[in-house]
Amino acid sequence: MPAAEARAAERRAERFRDVLGHYASGVTVVATVVDGEPVGMTCQSFMSVSLEPPLVAFLPTRESRTFAAIEETGIFCVSFLAAEQSEISDQLAGPGEDKFAGLEWRPTVGTGSPVLDGAVGHVDCRLDAVHEAGDHVIVVGRVVGLDAGDERAPLLYHRGRYVTTRD
């Protein structure tokens, strides 16, 4: 690709990220367990898909270690982070082998996938489908269990920073 085209593509991508940053989203952690060890990542691209059957989706990059692990295990849990859990979000957003170091979690009843302690809610899933979507994939999960905690505020992300419903 010629240099001028590359610069134009980068400007379009930058503008795309900037505009979409105006859309507030909840912050989740998507995780599975491989050989007894949790594997997961922070994820904002999470959504409900269907009530009947109960389906949810998230959109990782194709190269995601977490996505590869979920393809291998066929199970995952999505923890909805609480407003006080921004440090957990940061820890699981970065690269690394043991991203769960120091974090408290427990296995879900349905699949045994990790749910983070202190999360305001979670959905436990079995892998239902994977669809190609540009440089990402759309991962669809069939919900096999779910729970919500108390009425604490969720962690949100808006315009490049964490916010809460109290802001």
ZAZA-465004 format. One record per residue (C-alpha): x, y, z. Coordinates in Angstrom, 1 decimal, padded with zeros to 4 digits. Example, Ala and Ser with C-alpha at 12.3 -4.5 7.8 and 13.67 -1.06 7.14 Angstrom:
// ZAZA-465004
atom x=012.3, y=-004.5, z=007.8
atom x=013.7, y=-001.1, z=007.1
// end
This chain:
// ZAZA-465004
atom x=000.0, y=000.0, z=000.0
atom x=001.5, y=003.4, z=-000.9
atom x=002.4, y=005.7, z=001.9
atom x=-000.5, y=008.2, z=001.1
atom x=-003.1, y=005.4, z=001.2
atom x=-001.6, y=004.1, z=004.5
atom x=-001.8, y=007.5, z=006.1
atom x=-005.4, y=008.0, z=004.9
atom x=-006.4, y=004.5, z=006.2
atom x=-004.8, y=005.4, z=009.6
atom x=-006.7, y=008.7, z=009.7
atom x=-010.0, y=006.9, z=009.0
atom x=-009.3, y=004.3, z=011.7
atom x=-008.4, y=007.1, z=014.2
atom x=-011.6, y=008.9, z=013.3
atom x=-013.7, y=005.7, z=013.6
atom x=-012.3, y=005.0, z=017.1
atom x=-012.9, y=008.7, z=018.1
atom x=-016.5, y=008.7, z=017.0
atom x=-017.3, y=005.3, z=018.5
atom x=-015.7, y=006.4, z=021.7
atom x=-018.7, y=008.7, z=022.2
atom x=-020.8, y=005.5, z=022.7
atom x=-020.7, y=004.5, z=026.4
atom x=-020.4, y=000.7, z=027.0
atom x=-020.3, y=-001.6, z=030.0
atom x=-017.0, y=-003.2, z=030.9
atom x=-016.9, y=-007.0, z=031.1
atom x=-014.4, y=-009.7, z=031.6
atom x=-014.8, y=-012.8, z=029.3
atom x=-013.0, y=-015.8, z=030.7
atom x=-012.7, y=-019.6, z=030.4
atom x=-010.6, y=-022.1, z=032.2
atom x=-007.8, y=-024.3, z=030.6
atom x=-006.2, y=-027.0, z=032.7
atom x=-007.6, y=-025.5, z=035.9
atom x=-006.1, y=-022.0, z=035.1
atom x=-008.3, y=-019.0, z=034.1
atom x=-007.7, y=-017.3, z=030.8
atom x=-009.5, y=-014.1, z=030.0
atom x=-009.7, y=-010.5, z=028.8
atom x=-011.4, y=-007.2, z=029.3
atom x=-014.1, y=-006.7, z=026.8
atom x=-016.4, y=-003.8, z=025.9
atom x=-017.9, y=-005.4, z=022.8
atom x=-020.5, y=-007.5, z=024.6
atom x=-024.3, y=-007.7, z=023.9
atom x=-027.4, y=-009.7, z=024.3
atom x=-028.5, y=-011.4, z=021.1
atom x=-031.7, y=-013.4, z=021.8
atom x=-034.1, y=-014.2, z=024.6
atom x=-035.3, y=-017.5, z=023.1
atom x=-032.9, y=-019.3, z=023.1
atom x=-030.9, y=-017.1, z=025.5
atom x=-027.9, y=-015.9, z=023.5
atom x=-025.1, y=-013.3, z=024.1
atom x=-022.2, y=-012.3, z=021.9
atom x=-018.8, y=-010.6, z=022.2
atom x=-016.3, y=-009.6, z=019.6
atom x=-012.6, y=-010.4, z=020.2
atom x=-009.8, y=-009.9, z=017.6
atom x=-009.0, y=-013.1, z=015.6
atom x=-005.6, y=-013.3, z=017.4
atom x=-007.0, y=-013.2, z=020.9
atom x=-005.6, y=-015.8, z=023.3
atom x=-008.9, y=-015.8, z=025.1
atom x=-010.8, y=-016.5, z=021.9
atom x=-008.4, y=-019.4, z=021.1
atom x=-009.0, y=-020.8, z=024.6
atom x=-012.7, y=-020.5, z=024.3
atom x=-012.7, y=-022.3, z=020.9
atom x=-010.7, y=-025.1, z=022.6
atom x=-012.9, y=-025.4, z=025.7
atom x=-016.3, y=-024.5, z=024.3
atom x=-017.2, y=-022.6, z=027.5
atom x=-016.9, y=-019.1, z=028.9
atom x=-018.3, y=-016.7, z=031.5
atom x=-018.9, y=-013.0, z=031.1
atom x=-018.5, y=-011.0, z=034.4
atom x=-020.0, y=-007.5, z=034.5
atom x=-017.5, y=-005.3, z=036.3
atom x=-018.6, y=-003.0, z=039.2
atom x=-017.6, y=000.7, z=039.3
atom x=-014.8, y=-000.1, z=041.8
atom x=-013.2, y=-002.7, z=039.5
atom x=-011.4, y=-000.5, z=037.0
atom x=-008.0, y=-001.9, z=038.2
atom x=-009.2, y=-005.4, z=037.3
atom x=-010.3, y=-004.1, z=033.9
atom x=-006.8, y=-002.7, z=033.3
atom x=-005.0, y=-005.8, z=034.5
atom x=-007.0, y=-008.1, z=032.2
atom x=-006.8, y=-005.7, z=029.2
atom x=-003.1, y=-006.0, z=028.9
atom x=-000.9, y=-008.8, z=027.6
atom x=000.5, y=-011.5, z=029.8
atom x=000.5, y=-015.1, z=030.7
atom x=-001.0, y=-014.9, z=034.3
atom x=-003.4, y=-012.0, z=034.0
atom x=-005.5, y=-013.4, z=036.9
atom x=-002.6, y=-013.1, z=039.4
atom x=-004.0, y=-011.8, z=042.7
atom x=-007.6, y=-011.8, z=041.5
atom x=-010.3, y=-013.6, z=043.3
atom x=-012.6, y=-015.8, z=041.2
atom x=-014.7, y=-018.9, z=041.5
atom x=-015.9, y=-021.4, z=039.0
atom x=-019.5, y=-021.1, z=037.8
atom x=-021.9, y=-024.0, z=038.6
atom x=-022.8, y=-024.7, z=035.0
atom x=-019.5, y=-024.8, z=033.1
atom x=-016.8, y=-024.2, z=035.7
atom x=-015.7, y=-021.0, z=033.9
atom x=-014.3, y=-018.2, z=036.0
atom x=-016.6, y=-015.5, z=037.4
atom x=-014.8, y=-012.6, z=039.2
atom x=-015.7, y=-012.0, z=042.8
atom x=-017.3, y=-008.6, z=043.2
atom x=-018.8, y=-008.5, z=039.7
atom x=-022.3, y=-007.0, z=039.6
atom x=-023.5, y=-009.9, z=037.5
atom x=-022.5, y=-012.7, z=035.1
atom x=-023.6, y=-015.0, z=032.3
atom x=-022.2, y=-018.5, z=032.0
atom x=-022.2, y=-019.8, z=028.4
atom x=-021.5, y=-022.6, z=026.1
atom x=-020.0, y=-021.7, z=022.7
atom x=-022.8, y=-021.6, z=020.2
atom x=-021.4, y=-020.1, z=017.0
atom x=-018.4, y=-018.0, z=015.6
atom x=-018.9, y=-015.6, z=012.7
atom x=-016.1, y=-013.8, z=010.8
atom x=-016.3, y=-010.0, z=011.0
atom x=-013.3, y=-008.1, z=009.5
atom x=-010.3, y=-008.3, z=011.9
atom x=-012.6, y=-009.6, z=014.7
atom x=-014.9, y=-012.5, z=015.2
atom x=-018.4, y=-012.6, z=016.6
atom x=-018.6, y=-015.2, z=019.3
atom x=-022.1, y=-016.3, z=020.2
atom x=-022.7, y=-018.0, z=023.5
atom x=-025.8, y=-019.9, z=024.7
atom x=-026.5, y=-018.9, z=028.3
atom x=-026.6, y=-021.9, z=030.7
atom x=-026.6, y=-019.9, z=033.9
atom x=-026.7, y=-016.3, z=035.1
atom x=-026.8, y=-014.2, z=038.3
atom x=-026.8, y=-010.6, z=039.4
atom x=-025.5, y=-009.3, z=042.7
atom x=-026.6, y=-006.2, z=044.7
atom x=-027.5, y=-002.8, z=043.3
atom x=-023.9, y=-001.5, z=043.0
atom x=-023.1, y=000.7, z=040.0
atom x=-021.5, y=-000.9, z=036.9
atom x=-018.2, y=000.1, z=035.4
atom x=-018.6, y=002.0, z=032.1
atom x=-016.2, y=003.2, z=029.5
atom x=-016.8, y=006.5, z=027.6
atom x=-014.4, y=008.6, z=025.5
atom x=-011.3, y=006.8, z=026.6
atom x=-012.0, y=006.7, z=030.3
atom x=-013.9, y=004.9, z=033.0
atom x=-017.1, y=006.4, z=034.2
atom x=-020.0, y=005.1, z=036.3
atom x=-023.8, y=005.8, z=036.4
atom x=-023.0, y=008.0, z=039.4
atom x=-021.1, y=010.5, z=037.1
// end
